[in-house]
Amino acid sequence: MAADGLTIWVSDSGNSRISIWTRPDATSANWANQTTFGSFGTGPTNLKLADGVWASSDGLSAWVADTGNHRVSIWTRASATSTTWDHLDNFGSYGSTTSEFAQPRSVVVASDGLTAWIGDYSNNRVSIWTQS
């Protein structure tokens, strides 16, 4: 959920997508779907059983635990009001070495965007990734 409590990112695993919901103010119970991104598949811009999502504090980046594809998928948008999300990159692949995942299910990223902690379910670990 965004810091202001007005936007929430939901991993819609069964539909292999991320759904973004907004509300007009912090006291409103009236949530409306703003947009979705991702579609089922194994290609670089697809998701397969997306199980977890983390959004940056400015709402411009989303990191997705792409469980069925055994990777993390990174998406961006141009502004906080934009409903168009663009695929930026993926990292990880299936396996058990330090550079691989087996069903990642959650992701948390440091505020500077340089360190990610991924709950690597079938490898029974938290995998830590850093970027210089």
C-alpha positions as CSV (number, residue, x, y, z in Angstrom):
1,M,0.0,0.0,0.0
2,A,1.2,3.5,-0.7
3,A,2.3,5.6,2.2
4,D,-0.8,7.9,1.8
5,G,-3.1,4.9,2.0
6,L,-4.7,5.7,-1.4
7,T,-3.2,3.1,-3.6
8,I,-2.7,-0.6,-3.3
9,W,-0.9,-3.1,-5.6
10,V,-2.4,-6.6,-5.6
11,S,-0.8,-9.7,-7.0
12,D,-3.6,-11.5,-8.8
13,S,-1.9,-14.8,-9.0
14,G,-4.7,-16.8,-10.7
15,N,-4.8,-14.2,-13.5
16,S,-1.0,-13.8,-13.7
17,R,-1.1,-10.0,-13.3
18,I,-0.8,-7.1,-11.0
19,S,-3.9,-5.1,-10.2
20,I,-3.7,-1.5,-8.9
21,W,-6.5,-0.1,-6.9
22,T,-7.1,3.5,-5.7
23,R,-9.5,5.3,-3.5
24,P,-10.3,9.1,-3.3
25,D,-9.3,9.6,0.4
26,A,-8.0,7.7,3.4
27,T,-11.4,7.3,5.0
28,S,-13.2,6.0,1.9
29,A,-14.1,2.3,1.6
30,N,-14.7,2.8,-2.2
31,W,-11.8,1.3,-4.0
32,A,-11.7,1.4,-7.8
33,N,-9.4,-0.5,-10.2
34,Q,-6.9,1.9,-11.7
35,T,-5.2,-0.5,-14.0
36,T,-3.6,-4.0,-14.4
37,F,-0.4,-5.1,-15.9
38,G,1.1,-8.5,-16.9
39,S,-0.4,-11.4,-18.7
40,F,0.0,-15.2,-18.5
41,G,3.0,-16.7,-20.2
42,T,6.7,-17.4,-20.0
43,G,8.1,-14.7,-22.3
44,P,10.2,-11.8,-20.8
45,T,7.2,-9.5,-20.5
46,N,4.8,-12.2,-19.1
47,L,4.0,-13.3,-15.6
48,K,3.0,-16.8,-14.5
49,L,1.3,-17.1,-11.1
50,A,2.6,-13.7,-9.8
51,D,2.6,-14.2,-6.1
52,G,4.0,-11.1,-4.5
53,V,4.5,-7.4,-5.4
54,W,6.5,-4.5,-3.9
55,A,6.0,-0.9,-5.0
56,S,8.5,1.9,-4.6
57,S,7.5,4.7,-2.3
58,D,6.9,7.1,-5.3
59,G,4.7,4.4,-7.0
60,L,6.8,4.5,-10.2
61,S,8.3,1.0,-9.9
62,A,6.9,-2.4,-9.1
63,W,8.9,-5.6,-8.4
64,V,7.0,-8.8,-8.9
65,A,7.7,-12.3,-7.5
66,D,7.0,-14.1,-10.7
67,T,6.5,-17.5,-9.0
68,G,5.8,-19.8,-11.9
69,N,8.6,-18.3,-14.0
70,H,11.1,-18.6,-11.1
71,R,12.2,-15.0,-11.4
72,V,11.6,-11.4,-10.3
73,S,10.1,-9.0,-12.9
74,I,10.6,-5.2,-12.7
75,W,8.0,-2.8,-14.1
76,T,7.9,1.0,-14.3
77,R,5.6,3.8,-15.2
78,A,6.3,7.4,-16.2
79,S,4.2,9.1,-13.4
80,A,2.1,8.3,-10.4
81,T,-1.0,9.0,-12.4
82,S,-0.1,7.0,-15.5
83,T,-2.0,3.7,-16.0
84,T,0.6,2.4,-18.5
85,W,3.2,0.1,-17.0
86,D,6.3,-0.9,-19.0
87,H,8.4,-4.0,-18.4
88,L,11.9,-3.0,-17.4
89,D,13.8,-6.3,-16.6
90,N,13.8,-9.7,-15.1
91,F,16.4,-11.5,-12.9
92,G,16.8,-15.0,-11.7
93,S,15.9,-18.4,-13.2
94,Y,14.9,-21.8,-12.0
95,G,17.4,-23.7,-9.8
96,S,19.0,-23.7,-6.4
97,T,22.3,-21.8,-6.8
98,T,22.6,-18.3,-5.4
99,S,21.6,-16.8,-8.7
100,E,18.5,-18.9,-9.1
101,F,15.0,-19.3,-7.6
102,A,12.5,-22.0,-7.1
103,Q,9.1,-20.4,-6.7
104,P,9.8,-16.9,-5.4
105,R,6.8,-15.7,-3.5
106,S,7.6,-12.4,-2.0
107,V,9.8,-9.4,-2.6
108,V,10.9,-6.4,-0.6
109,V,13.2,-3.7,-1.9
110,A,15.3,-1.1,0.0
111,S,14.2,2.5,-0.4
112,D,17.2,3.3,-2.6
113,G,16.2,0.4,-5.0
114,L,19.6,-1.3,-4.8
115,T,18.9,-4.3,-2.5
116,A,16.1,-6.8,-2.8
117,W,15.1,-9.6,-0.4
118,I,13.2,-12.4,-2.1
119,G,11.3,-15.1,-0.3
120,D,12.5,-18.1,-2.3
121,Y,9.8,-20.6,-1.3
122,S,11.0,-24.0,-2.6
123,N,14.7,-23.3,-1.8
124,N,13.6,-22.5,1.8
125,R,15.6,-19.3,2.0
126,V,15.6,-15.5,1.6
127,S,17.7,-14.6,-1.3
128,I,19.4,-11.2,-1.2
129,W,20.2,-9.4,-4.4
130,T,22.2,-6.1,-4.7
131,Q,22.9,-3.7,-7.5
132,S,25.8,-1.3,-7.5
